[in-house]
Amino acid sequence: MEELYETKEGILYELYRFEADEMWTGPPGGFVQNKGNKQWIWLVINTANRQIIACHIGGRGQQDARKLFD
């Protein structure tokens, strides 16, 4: 099991470890046939318990990445 706390210089810190991933899908009804309108699904997951803590659906650029992290 992953450690959730760390003591450093006498102070107990709670550790947060996150994992970000992405996948894409096409428009409804055209998932396999039409790759022209890709929609990216961005997820951020807490690695300790696999809880999804953030989600964004949109493009793959820097602006959409900022929306995910905001």
PDB file of N, CA, C and O in Angstrom, chain B, residues numbered from 101:
ATOM      1  N   MET B 101       0.847  -1.195   0.000  1.00  0.00           N
ATOM      2  CA  MET B 101       0.000   0.000   0.000  1.00  0.00           C
ATOM      3  C   MET B 101       0.884   1.247   0.000  1.00  0.00           C
ATOM      4  O   MET B 101       1.943   1.275   0.626  1.00  0.00           O
ATOM      5  N   GLU B 102       0.449   2.223  -0.679  1.00  0.00           N
ATOM      6  CA  GLU B 102       1.179   3.476  -0.822  1.00  0.00           C
ATOM      7  C   GLU B 102       1.085   4.299   0.463  1.00  0.00           C
ATOM      8  O   GLU B 102       0.019   4.403   1.070  1.00  0.00           O
ATOM      9  N   GLU B 103       2.225   4.885   0.872  1.00  0.00           N
ATOM     10  CA  GLU B 103       2.233   5.742   2.055  1.00  0.00           C
ATOM     11  C   GLU B 103       1.491   7.046   1.771  1.00  0.00           C
ATOM     12  O   GLU B 103       1.697   7.670   0.730  1.00  0.00           O
ATOM     13  N   LEU B 104       0.628   7.453   2.699  1.00  0.00           N
ATOM     14  CA  LEU B 104      -0.157   8.666   2.514  1.00  0.00           C
ATOM     15  C   LEU B 104       0.388   9.851   3.320  1.00  0.00           C
ATOM     16  O   LEU B 104      -0.035  10.991   3.130  1.00  0.00           O
ATOM     17  N   TYR B 105       1.346   9.559   4.232  1.00  0.00           N
ATOM     18  CA  TYR B 105       1.903  10.618   5.070  1.00  0.00           C
ATOM     19  C   TYR B 105       3.411  10.490   5.099  1.00  0.00           C
ATOM     20  O   TYR B 105       3.961   9.402   4.931  1.00  0.00           O
ATOM     21  N   GLU B 106       4.074  11.618   5.314  1.00  0.00           N
ATOM     22  CA  GLU B 106       5.531  11.647   5.408  1.00  0.00           C
ATOM     23  C   GLU B 106       5.909  12.643   6.494  1.00  0.00           C
ATOM     24  O   GLU B 106       5.336  13.730   6.572  1.00  0.00           O
ATOM     25  N   THR B 107       6.862  12.276   7.323  1.00  0.00           N
ATOM     26  CA  THR B 107       7.354  13.191   8.353  1.00  0.00           C
ATOM     27  C   THR B 107       8.690  13.749   7.888  1.00  0.00           C
ATOM     28  O   THR B 107       9.599  13.004   7.520  1.00  0.00           O
ATOM     29  N   LYS B 108       8.792  15.064   7.912  1.00  0.00           N
ATOM     30  CA  LYS B 108      10.019  15.734   7.489  1.00  0.00           C
ATOM     31  C   LYS B 108      10.290  16.857   8.479  1.00  0.00           C
ATOM     32  O   LYS B 108       9.463  17.750   8.661  1.00  0.00           O
ATOM     33  N   GLU B 109      11.454  16.806   9.118  1.00  0.00           N
ATOM     34  CA  GLU B 109      11.852  17.806  10.106  1.00  0.00           C
ATOM     35  C   GLU B 109      10.796  17.981  11.195  1.00  0.00           C
ATOM     36  O   GLU B 109      10.504  19.100  11.617  1.00  0.00           O
ATOM     37  N   GLY B 110      10.226  16.856  11.645  1.00  0.00           N
ATOM     38  CA  GLY B 110       9.253  16.875  12.732  1.00  0.00           C
ATOM     39  C   GLY B 110       7.856  17.310  12.329  1.00  0.00           C
ATOM     40  O   GLY B 110       6.985  17.438  13.189  1.00  0.00           O
ATOM     41  N   ILE B 111       7.618  17.541  11.044  1.00  0.00           N
ATOM     42  CA  ILE B 111       6.297  17.972  10.566  1.00  0.00           C
ATOM     43  C   ILE B 111       5.690  16.835   9.751  1.00  0.00           C
ATOM     44  O   ILE B 111       6.344  16.275   8.871  1.00  0.00           O
ATOM     45  N   LEU B 112       4.451  16.502  10.045  1.00  0.00           N
ATOM     46  CA  LEU B 112       3.740  15.451   9.319  1.00  0.00           C
ATOM     47  C   LEU B 112       3.047  16.061   8.105  1.00  0.00           C
ATOM     48  O   LEU B 112       2.217  16.959   8.244  1.00  0.00           O
ATOM     49  N   TYR B 113       3.388  15.575   6.924  1.00  0.00           N
ATOM     50  CA  TYR B 113       2.809  16.063   5.675  1.00  0.00           C
ATOM     51  C   TYR B 113       1.884  14.999   5.105  1.00  0.00           C
ATOM     52  O   TYR B 113       2.206  13.811   5.131  1.00  0.00           O
ATOM     53  N   GLU B 114       0.744  15.420   4.594  1.00  0.00           N
ATOM     54  CA  GLU B 114      -0.127  14.519   3.856  1.00  0.00           C
ATOM     55  C   GLU B 114       0.302  14.568   2.396  1.00  0.00           C
ATOM     56  O   GLU B 114       0.407  15.644   1.808  1.00  0.00           O
ATOM     57  N   LEU B 115       0.548  13.407   1.819  1.00  0.00           N
ATOM     58  CA  LEU B 115       1.029  13.338   0.439  1.00  0.00           C
ATOM     59  C   LEU B 115      -0.130  13.159  -0.530  1.00  0.00           C
ATOM     60  O   LEU B 115      -1.061  12.397  -0.266  1.00  0.00           O
ATOM     61  N   TYR B 116      -0.067  13.849  -1.626  1.00  0.00           N
ATOM     62  CA  TYR B 116      -1.044  13.710  -2.697  1.00  0.00           C
ATOM     63  C   TYR B 116      -0.293  13.304  -3.957  1.00  0.00           C
ATOM     64  O   TYR B 116       0.612  14.005  -4.409  1.00  0.00           O
ATOM     65  N   ARG B 117      -0.674  12.187  -4.505  1.00  0.00           N
ATOM     66  CA  ARG B 117      -0.073  11.736  -5.760  1.00  0.00           C
ATOM     67  C   ARG B 117      -1.193  11.586  -6.774  1.00  0.00           C
ATOM     68  O   ARG B 117      -2.156  10.849  -6.560  1.00  0.00           O
ATOM     69  N   PHE B 118      -1.050  12.291  -7.868  1.00  0.00           N
ATOM     70  CA  PHE B 118      -2.074  12.283  -8.901  1.00  0.00           C
ATOM     71  C   PHE B 118      -1.503  11.783 -10.212  1.00  0.00           C
ATOM     72  O   PHE B 118      -0.304  11.879 -10.472  1.00  0.00           O
ATOM     73  N   GLU B 119      -2.374  11.258 -11.013  1.00  0.00           N
ATOM     74  CA  GLU B 119      -2.020  10.773 -12.336  1.00  0.00           C
ATOM     75  C   GLU B 119      -2.996  11.397 -13.323  1.00  0.00           C
ATOM     76  O   GLU B 119      -4.204  11.404 -13.087  1.00  0.00           O
ATOM     77  N   ALA B 120      -2.477  11.919 -14.424  1.00  0.00           N
ATOM     78  CA  ALA B 120      -3.336  12.509 -15.450  1.00  0.00           C
ATOM     79  C   ALA B 120      -3.263  11.647 -16.704  1.00  0.00           C
ATOM     80  O   ALA B 120      -2.205  11.124 -17.052  1.00  0.00           O
ATOM     81  N   ASP B 121      -4.393  11.508 -17.373  1.00  0.00           N
ATOM     82  CA  ASP B 121      -4.437  10.720 -18.597  1.00  0.00           C
ATOM     83  C   ASP B 121      -5.478  11.322 -19.523  1.00  0.00           C
ATOM     84  O   ASP B 121      -6.302  12.139 -19.111  1.00  0.00           O
ATOM     85  N   GLU B 122      -5.428  10.909 -20.771  1.00  0.00           N
ATOM     86  CA  GLU B 122      -6.363  11.427 -21.756  1.00  0.00           C
ATOM     87  C   GLU B 122      -6.725  10.318 -22.732  1.00  0.00           C
ATOM     88  O   GLU B 122      -5.976   9.358 -22.909  1.00  0.00           O
ATOM     89  N   MET B 123      -7.880  10.467 -23.358  1.00  0.00           N
ATOM     90  CA  MET B 123      -8.289   9.575 -24.439  1.00  0.00           C
ATOM     91  C   MET B 123      -9.201  10.381 -25.347  1.00  0.00           C
ATOM     92  O   MET B 123      -9.715  11.423 -24.938  1.00  0.00           O
ATOM     93  N   TRP B 124      -9.409   9.920 -26.559  1.00  0.00           N
ATOM     94  CA  TRP B 124     -10.257  10.681 -27.462  1.00  0.00           C
ATOM     95  C   TRP B 124     -11.395   9.829 -27.964  1.00  0.00           C
ATOM     96  O   TRP B 124     -11.333   8.600 -27.972  1.00  0.00           O
ATOM     97  N   THR B 125     -12.434  10.518 -28.380  1.00  0.00           N
ATOM     98  CA  THR B 125     -13.599   9.884 -28.969  1.00  0.00           C
ATOM     99  C   THR B 125     -14.112  10.777 -30.090  1.00  0.00           C
ATOM    100  O   THR B 125     -13.838  11.977 -30.107  1.00  0.00           O
ATOM    101  N   GLY B 126     -14.824  10.218 -30.987  1.00  0.00           N
ATOM    102  CA  GLY B 126     -15.443  10.990 -32.066  1.00  0.00           C
ATOM    103  C   GLY B 126     -16.848  11.403 -31.680  1.00  0.00           C
ATOM    104  O   GLY B 126     -17.270  11.163 -30.548  1.00  0.00           O
ATOM    105  N   PRO B 127     -17.582  12.018 -32.592  1.00  0.00           N
ATOM    106  CA  PRO B 127     -18.944  12.462 -32.295  1.00  0.00           C
ATOM    107  C   PRO B 127     -19.883  11.268 -32.129  1.00  0.00           C
ATOM    108  O   PRO B 127     -19.585  10.183 -32.630  1.00  0.00           O
ATOM    109  N   PRO B 128     -21.008  11.443 -31.439  1.00  0.00           N
ATOM    110  CA  PRO B 128     -21.978  10.355 -31.273  1.00  0.00           C
ATOM    111  C   PRO B 128     -22.415   9.802 -32.627  1.00  0.00           C
ATOM    112  O   PRO B 128     -22.673  10.557 -33.564  1.00  0.00           O
ATOM    113  N   GLY B 129     -22.493   8.489 -32.716  1.00  0.00           N
ATOM    114  CA  GLY B 129     -22.928   7.847 -33.943  1.00  0.00           C
ATOM    115  C   GLY B 129     -21.832   7.720 -34.985  1.00  0.00           C
ATOM    116  O   GLY B 129     -22.061   7.121 -36.036  1.00  0.00           O
ATOM    117  N   GLY B 130     -20.665   8.257 -34.733  1.00  0.00           N
ATOM    118  CA  GLY B 130     -19.591   8.200 -35.712  1.00  0.00           C
ATOM    119  C   GLY B 130     -18.260   7.863 -35.076  1.00  0.00           C
ATOM    120  O   GLY B 130     -17.217   8.288 -35.572  1.00  0.00           O
ATOM    121  N   PHE B 131     -18.273   7.119 -34.003  1.00  0.00           N
ATOM    122  CA  PHE B 131     -17.059   6.840 -33.245  1.00  0.00           C
ATOM    123  C   PHE B 131     -15.972   6.200 -34.102  1.00  0.00           C
ATOM    124  O   PHE B 131     -14.826   6.649 -34.078  1.00  0.00           O
ATOM    125  N   VAL B 132     -16.310   5.169 -34.850  1.00  0.00           N
ATOM    126  CA  VAL B 132     -15.309   4.468 -35.638  1.00  0.00           C
ATOM    127  C   VAL B 132     -15.137   5.109 -37.010  1.00  0.00           C
ATOM    128  O   VAL B 132     -14.020   5.176 -37.523  1.00  0.00           O
ATOM    129  N   GLN B 133     -16.208   5.572 -37.599  1.00  0.00           N
ATOM    130  CA  GLN B 133     -16.186   6.045 -38.975  1.00  0.00           C
ATOM    131  C   GLN B 133     -15.590   7.441 -39.148  1.00  0.00           C
ATOM    132  O   GLN B 133     -14.908   7.692 -40.142  1.00  0.00           O
ATOM    133  N   ASN B 134     -15.828   8.350 -38.212  1.00  0.00           N
ATOM    134  CA  ASN B 134     -15.465   9.755 -38.405  1.00  0.00           C
ATOM    135  C   ASN B 134     -14.477  10.207 -37.328  1.00  0.00           C
ATOM    136  O   ASN B 134     -14.845  10.352 -36.163  1.00  0.00           O
ATOM    137  N   LYS B 135     -13.233  10.426 -37.720  1.00  0.00           N
ATOM    138  CA  LYS B 135     -12.229  10.900 -36.768  1.00  0.00           C
ATOM    139  C   LYS B 135     -11.979  12.394 -36.912  1.00  0.00           C
ATOM    140  O   LYS B 135     -11.023  12.917 -36.338  1.00  0.00           O
ATOM    141  N   GLY B 136     -12.824  13.089 -37.670  1.00  0.00           N
ATOM    142  CA  GLY B 136     -12.626  14.500 -37.935  1.00  0.00           C
ATOM    143  C   GLY B 136     -12.986  15.417 -36.787  1.00  0.00           C
ATOM    144  O   GLY B 136     -12.493  16.544 -36.736  1.00  0.00           O
ATOM    145  N   ASN B 137     -13.823  14.981 -35.864  1.00  0.00           N
ATOM    146  CA  ASN B 137     -14.261  15.821 -34.741  1.00  0.00           C
ATOM    147  C   ASN B 137     -13.880  15.141 -33.428  1.00  0.00           C
ATOM    148  O   ASN B 137     -14.750  14.716 -32.668  1.00  0.00           O
ATOM    149  N   LYS B 138     -12.587  15.041 -33.169  1.00  0.00           N
ATOM    150  CA  LYS B 138     -12.118  14.379 -31.952  1.00  0.00           C
ATOM    151  C   LYS B 138     -12.452  15.217 -30.728  1.00  0.00           C
ATOM    152  O   LYS B 138     -12.272  16.435 -30.730  1.00  0.00           O
ATOM    153  N   GLN B 139     -12.934  14.567 -29.698  1.00  0.00           N
ATOM    154  CA  GLN B 139     -13.156  15.183 -28.401  1.00  0.00           C
ATOM    155  C   GLN B 139     -12.273  14.442 -27.406  1.00  0.00           C
ATOM    156  O   GLN B 139     -12.375  13.223 -27.266  1.00  0.00           O
ATOM    157  N   TRP B 140     -11.407  15.177 -26.717  1.00  0.00           N
ATOM    158  CA  TRP B 140     -10.491  14.581 -25.764  1.00  0.00           C
ATOM    159  C   TRP B 140     -11.108  14.556 -24.385  1.00  0.00           C
ATOM    160  O   TRP B 140     -11.685  15.548 -23.941  1.00  0.00           O
ATOM    161  N   ILE B 141     -10.993  13.437 -23.709  1.00  0.00           N
ATOM    162  CA  ILE B 141     -11.466  13.263 -22.335  1.00  0.00           C
ATOM    163  C   ILE B 141     -10.222  13.269 -21.452  1.00  0.00           C
ATOM    164  O   ILE B 141      -9.377  12.379 -21.550  1.00  0.00           O
ATOM    165  N   TRP B 142     -10.116  14.270 -20.597  1.00  0.00           N
ATOM    166  CA  TRP B 142      -8.977  14.407 -19.689  1.00  0.00           C
ATOM    167  C   TRP B 142      -9.422  13.995 -18.288  1.00  0.00           C
ATOM    168  O   TRP B 142     -10.484  14.419 -17.830  1.00  0.00           O
ATOM    169  N   LEU B 143      -8.631  13.182 -17.608  1.00  0.00           N
ATOM    170  CA  LEU B 143      -8.928  12.751 -16.246  1.00  0.00           C
ATOM    171  C   LEU B 143      -7.707  12.953 -15.357  1.00  0.00           C
ATOM    172  O   LEU B 143      -6.574  12.746 -15.792  1.00  0.00           O
ATOM    173  N   VAL B 144      -7.941  13.355 -14.117  1.00  0.00           N
ATOM    174  CA  VAL B 144      -6.904  13.376 -13.090  1.00  0.00           C
ATOM    175  C   VAL B 144      -7.398  12.471 -11.976  1.00  0.00           C
ATOM    176  O   VAL B 144      -8.510  12.633 -11.474  1.00  0.00           O
ATOM    177  N   ILE B 145      -6.549  11.507 -11.591  1.00  0.00           N
ATOM    178  CA  ILE B 145      -6.944  10.465 -10.645  1.00  0.00           C
ATOM    179  C   ILE B 145      -6.001  10.468  -9.447  1.00  0.00           C
ATOM    180  O   ILE B 145      -4.788  10.599  -9.608  1.00  0.00           O
ATOM    181  N   ASN B 146      -6.560  10.322  -8.244  1.00  0.00           N
ATOM    182  CA  ASN B 146      -5.782  10.141  -7.022  1.00  0.00           C
ATOM    183  C   ASN B 146      -5.245   8.710  -7.055  1.00  0.00           C
ATOM    184  O   ASN B 146      -6.027   7.759  -7.054  1.00  0.00           O
ATOM    185  N   THR B 147      -3.920   8.547  -7.085  1.00  0.00           N
ATOM    186  CA  THR B 147      -3.342   7.209  -7.220  1.00  0.00           C
ATOM    187  C   THR B 147      -3.529   6.341  -5.982  1.00  0.00           C
ATOM    188  O   THR B 147      -3.431   5.117  -6.072  1.00  0.00           O
ATOM    189  N   ALA B 148      -3.794   6.947  -4.830  1.00  0.00           N
ATOM    190  CA  ALA B 148      -3.959   6.170  -3.599  1.00  0.00           C
ATOM    191  C   ALA B 148      -5.269   5.388  -3.585  1.00  0.00           C
ATOM    192  O   ALA B 148      -5.315   4.261  -3.091  1.00  0.00           O
ATOM    193  N   ASN B 149      -6.338   5.982  -4.128  1.00  0.00           N
ATOM    194  CA  ASN B 149      -7.641   5.312  -4.057  1.00  0.00           C
ATOM    195  C   ASN B 149      -8.378   5.273  -5.400  1.00  0.00           C
ATOM    196  O   ASN B 149      -9.529   4.839  -5.459  1.00  0.00           O
ATOM    197  N   ARG B 150      -7.721   5.726  -6.486  1.00  0.00           N
ATOM    198  CA  ARG B 150      -8.271   5.726  -7.852  1.00  0.00           C
ATOM    199  C   ARG B 150      -9.501   6.622  -8.007  1.00  0.00           C
ATOM    200  O   ARG B 150     -10.278   6.442  -8.945  1.00  0.00           O
ATOM    201  N   GLN B 151      -9.685   7.562  -7.120  1.00  0.00           N
ATOM    202  CA  GLN B 151     -10.794   8.515  -7.196  1.00  0.00           C
ATOM    203  C   GLN B 151     -10.509   9.546  -8.288  1.00  0.00           C
ATOM    204  O   GLN B 151      -9.415  10.106  -8.355  1.00  0.00           O
ATOM    205  N   ILE B 152     -11.503   9.791  -9.138  1.00  0.00           N
ATOM    206  CA  ILE B 152     -11.371  10.831 -10.157  1.00  0.00           C
ATOM    207  C   ILE B 152     -11.592  12.168  -9.474  1.00  0.00           C
ATOM    208  O   ILE B 152     -12.635  12.395  -8.861  1.00  0.00           O
ATOM    209  N   ILE B 153     -10.599  13.061  -9.581  1.00  0.00           N
ATOM    210  CA  ILE B 153     -10.709  14.350  -8.898  1.00  0.00           C
ATOM    211  C   ILE B 153     -10.897  15.507  -9.860  1.00  0.00           C
ATOM    212  O   ILE B 153     -11.228  16.613  -9.435  1.00  0.00           O
ATOM    213  N   ALA B 154     -10.692  15.274 -11.149  1.00  0.00           N
ATOM    214  CA  ALA B 154     -10.928  16.319 -12.148  1.00  0.00           C
ATOM    215  C   ALA B 154     -11.203  15.660 -13.497  1.00  0.00           C
ATOM    216  O   ALA B 154     -10.686  14.586 -13.803  1.00  0.00           O
ATOM    217  N   CYS B 155     -12.028  16.332 -14.290  1.00  0.00           N
ATOM    218  CA  CYS B 155     -12.385  15.822 -15.610  1.00  0.00           C
ATOM    219  C   CYS B 155     -12.658  17.008 -16.530  1.00  0.00           C
ATOM    220  O   CYS B 155     -13.236  18.009 -16.106  1.00  0.00           O
ATOM    221  N   HIS B 156     -12.242  16.894 -17.791  1.00  0.00           N
ATOM    222  CA  HIS B 156     -12.544  17.923 -18.788  1.00  0.00           C
ATOM    223  C   HIS B 156     -12.708  17.246 -20.137  1.00  0.00           C
ATOM    224  O   HIS B 156     -11.940  16.348 -20.482  1.00  0.00           O
ATOM    225  N   ILE B 157     -13.693  17.666 -20.891  1.00  0.00           N
ATOM    226  CA  ILE B 157     -13.908  17.159 -22.245  1.00  0.00           C
ATOM    227  C   ILE B 157     -13.792  18.339 -23.192  1.00  0.00           C
ATOM    228  O   ILE B 157     -14.476  19.349 -23.024  1.00  0.00           O
ATOM    229  N   GLY B 158     -12.926  18.209 -24.185  1.00  0.00           N
ATOM    230  CA  GLY B 158     -12.716  19.305 -25.137  1.00  0.00           C
ATOM    231  C   GLY B 158     -11.554  18.984 -26.053  1.00  0.00           C
ATOM    232  O   GLY B 158     -11.371  17.840 -26.468  1.00  0.00           O
ATOM    233  N   GLY B 159     -10.767  20.006 -26.367  1.00  0.00           N
ATOM    234  CA  GLY B 159      -9.620  19.839 -27.248  1.00  0.00           C
ATOM    235  C   GLY B 159      -8.423  19.285 -26.513  1.00  0.00           C
ATOM    236  O   GLY B 159      -8.511  18.893 -25.349  1.00  0.00           O
ATOM    237  N   ARG B 160      -7.290  19.257 -27.221  1.00  0.00           N
ATOM    238  CA  ARG B 160      -6.074  18.702 -26.636  1.00  0.00           C
ATOM    239  C   ARG B 160      -5.007  19.769 -26.408  1.00  0.00           C
ATOM    240  O   ARG B 160      -3.875  19.437 -26.057  1.00  0.00           O
ATOM    241  N   GLY B 161      -5.338  21.018 -26.597  1.00  0.00           N
ATOM    242  CA  GLY B 161      -4.358  22.095 -26.510  1.00  0.00           C
ATOM    243  C   GLY B 161      -4.127  22.604 -25.102  1.00  0.00           C
ATOM    244  O   GLY B 161      -4.714  22.130 -24.130  1.00  0.00           O
ATOM    245  N   GLN B 162      -3.245  23.591 -25.035  1.00  0.00           N
ATOM    246  CA  GLN B 162      -2.853  24.187 -23.756  1.00  0.00           C
ATOM    247  C   GLN B 162      -4.041  24.853 -23.045  1.00  0.00           C
ATOM    248  O   GLN B 162      -4.142  24.795 -21.820  1.00  0.00           O
ATOM    249  N   GLN B 163      -4.918  25.469 -23.799  1.00  0.00           N
ATOM    250  CA  GLN B 163      -6.081  26.134 -23.208  1.00  0.00           C
ATOM    251  C   GLN B 163      -6.993  25.123 -22.505  1.00  0.00           C
ATOM    252  O   GLN B 163      -7.507  25.406 -21.423  1.00  0.00           O
ATOM    253  N   ASP B 164      -7.192  23.966 -23.102  1.00  0.00           N
ATOM    254  CA  ASP B 164      -8.016  22.932 -22.468  1.00  0.00           C
ATOM    255  C   ASP B 164      -7.295  22.314 -21.268  1.00  0.00           C
ATOM    256  O   ASP B 164      -7.943  21.955 -20.285  1.00  0.00           O
ATOM    257  N   ALA B 165      -5.974  22.185 -21.331  1.00  0.00           N
ATOM    258  CA  ALA B 165      -5.220  21.692 -20.194  1.00  0.00           C
ATOM    259  C   ALA B 165      -5.374  22.625 -19.004  1.00  0.00           C
ATOM    260  O   ALA B 165      -5.508  22.173 -17.866  1.00  0.00           O
ATOM    261  N   ARG B 166      -5.354  23.940 -19.270  1.00  0.00           N
ATOM    262  CA  ARG B 166      -5.537  24.936 -18.198  1.00  0.00           C
ATOM    263  C   ARG B 166      -6.920  24.809 -17.577  1.00  0.00           C
ATOM    264  O   ARG B 166      -7.066  24.936 -16.361  1.00  0.00           O
ATOM    265  N   LYS B 167      -7.945  24.557 -18.404  1.00  0.00           N
ATOM    266  CA  LYS B 167      -9.310  24.394 -17.885  1.00  0.00           C
ATOM    267  C   LYS B 167      -9.367  23.183 -16.951  1.00  0.00           C
ATOM    268  O   LYS B 167     -10.046  23.230 -15.925  1.00  0.00           O
ATOM    269  N   LEU B 168      -8.665  22.105 -17.291  1.00  0.00           N
ATOM    270  CA  LEU B 168      -8.637  20.921 -16.449  1.00  0.00           C
ATOM    271  C   LEU B 168      -8.021  21.242 -15.096  1.00  0.00           C
ATOM    272  O   LEU B 168      -8.575  20.878 -14.059  1.00  0.00           O
ATOM    273  N   PHE B 169      -6.875  21.925 -15.100  1.00  0.00           N
ATOM    274  CA  PHE B 169      -6.163  22.174 -13.853  1.00  0.00           C
ATOM    275  C   PHE B 169      -6.776  23.308 -13.045  1.00  0.00           C
ATOM    276  O   PHE B 169      -6.568  23.379 -11.833  1.00  0.00           O
ATOM    277  N   ASP B 170      -7.521  24.190 -13.684  1.00  0.00           N
ATOM    278  CA  ASP B 170      -8.210  25.245 -12.937  1.00  0.00           C
ATOM    279  C   ASP B 170      -9.376  24.648 -12.183  1.00  0.00           C
ATOM    280  O   ASP B 170     -10.093  25.367 -11.487  1.00  0.00           O
TER     281      ASP B 170
END
